Amino acid sequence: MNTNELAENGMMEDSNITNKRWYQRINYIKNKFVAGSYNNNNVKDDNKNENTGNSILHNKNNENILNAIVQSVEMNATQIQTVNMSDLGNTLPNEPILIQNGMENFFNVEENNHVNNKFFTLENLIKKCGDSYFRLDDNHTGRIRLKQFYEYMKYNQDDAPLYIFDSQFAVGADENRKSLKKAYYIPELLSADDLFKIVPSKYRPPYQWILIGSSRSGTNIHQDPLGTSAWNGIIEGTKLWCFFPPDTAKDIVVNVNIKSGIYWFLNIFPQIILNDDIVDNKQKIQPYFTIQKAGNIVFVPCDWYHVVINLENTVAITHNFAMKRDVNKIIPRVFRDEPQFGLKWLNELRNNNQKDVEIFRQMEQYISEHKVDDDENECSSDDEDWSGSDESVIELK
Ligand SMILES: O=C(O)CCC(=O)C(=O)O
């Protein structure tokens, strides 16, 4: 292949880069685990300054494209409310909000004996956990050392870059990675009302993640699982969010052929705003948005569709929680999608029968009406947990 052919295939072969361990690791992960999801292995090639890959994003206009997306969203979607944590009182609204300075008391200063608002910056994370492995998703599709991923963040020009989306940073043998969990407090309002809290973490489906990615990385449109709500706090960077209310017609906002947030913003968002014929229950489909910056928390209530892209290198923490007010949706979904966890939950409620009596009764009623086999041992062993094995991914030597 000559240089042009390589470029058309999305692979700028700069031996300074392709010889690097991080590059080989990324290629290994892409080829082995996410083949088909990502278009190319393109990395910045400052010397040649030539990016002629076969996608509109593989060129030096990447920044312009992101700016155009932001402008279009700002013009065509409604901004969600911005509130201060202190103004929220004890209740979270039924619509997404941006909690201004929500992370002010987020960091556990005592634990780390220094002012911690810089604790999770990329620079500090690399100092503390550069050699630690992080996961790219919950399905063990690949793990990479943070310092190698950071090199990828600097150089990649992938359309939809790989994204650290690690629900296991708080577990396992790696003390450096685990210490991240101790470095922050969860604001009371965002954790007190969690029906799943009663179940030991290792039996819960993933519910807490550290998210680290470069610009254009992000999360495709989805509703959160099991009827949970979520908060998402940025330590460093900026995110663009778009939301749709729970009753929005799914087939209009979700397209199974679109696999990433960036392509959603490029392909689906324009269709939604340009096509006046797109109506759901005689109402025009209504997008909402926010631009979230460092220190701000976004709250996403149960069943709101959301799609997110990072506009620059971004580090965030997100947690999902099951709110009492949504219990009627949560119980059936738990027994449909995570029956083993459902039985663990039921068992914990049974053992703690002082608390949540009402929830316990509702679950028992659901189980008797829906013929769920109420024998935990039938389908789940005590050794099974959600964290999986840290060794489940073969390392590249
Ligand atoms: O990429 C992000 O920050 C969004 C994460 C998200 O939507 C989720 O965890 O449900």
Ligand as a Chemical Component Dictionary entry (heavy atoms), coordinates in Angstrom:
data_LIG
# 
_chem_comp.id                   LIG 
_chem_comp.type                 NON-POLYMER 
_chem_comp.pdbx_formal_charge   0 
_chem_comp.three_letter_code    LIG 
# 
loop_
_chem_comp_atom.comp_id 
_chem_comp_atom.atom_id 
_chem_comp_atom.alt_atom_id 
_chem_comp_atom.type_symbol 
_chem_comp_atom.charge 
_chem_comp_atom.model_Cartn_x 
_chem_comp_atom.model_Cartn_y 
_chem_comp_atom.model_Cartn_z 
_chem_comp_atom.pdbx_ordinal 
LIG O1 O1 O 0 -20.502 9.535  28.610 1  
LIG C1 C1 C 0 -21.124 10.001 29.545 2  
LIG O2 O2 O 0 -20.652 10.818 30.322 3  
LIG C2 C2 C 0 -22.559 9.573  29.761 4  
LIG C3 C3 C 0 -22.679 8.375  30.594 5  
LIG C4 C4 C 0 -24.067 7.830  30.588 6  
LIG O3 O3 O 0 -24.910 8.256  29.888 7  
LIG C5 C5 C 0 -24.425 6.733  31.438 8  
LIG O4 O4 O 0 -23.564 6.247  32.198 9  
LIG O5 O5 O 0 -25.601 6.315  31.410 10 
# 
loop_
_chem_comp_bond.comp_id 
_chem_comp_bond.atom_id_1 
_chem_comp_bond.atom_id_2 
_chem_comp_bond.value_order 
_chem_comp_bond.pdbx_ordinal 
LIG O1 C1 DOUB 1 
LIG C1 O2 SING 2 
LIG C1 C2 SING 3 
LIG C2 C3 SING 4 
LIG C3 C4 SING 5 
LIG C4 O3 DOUB 6 
LIG C4 C5 SING 7 
LIG C5 O4 DOUB 8 
LIG C5 O5 SING 9 
# 
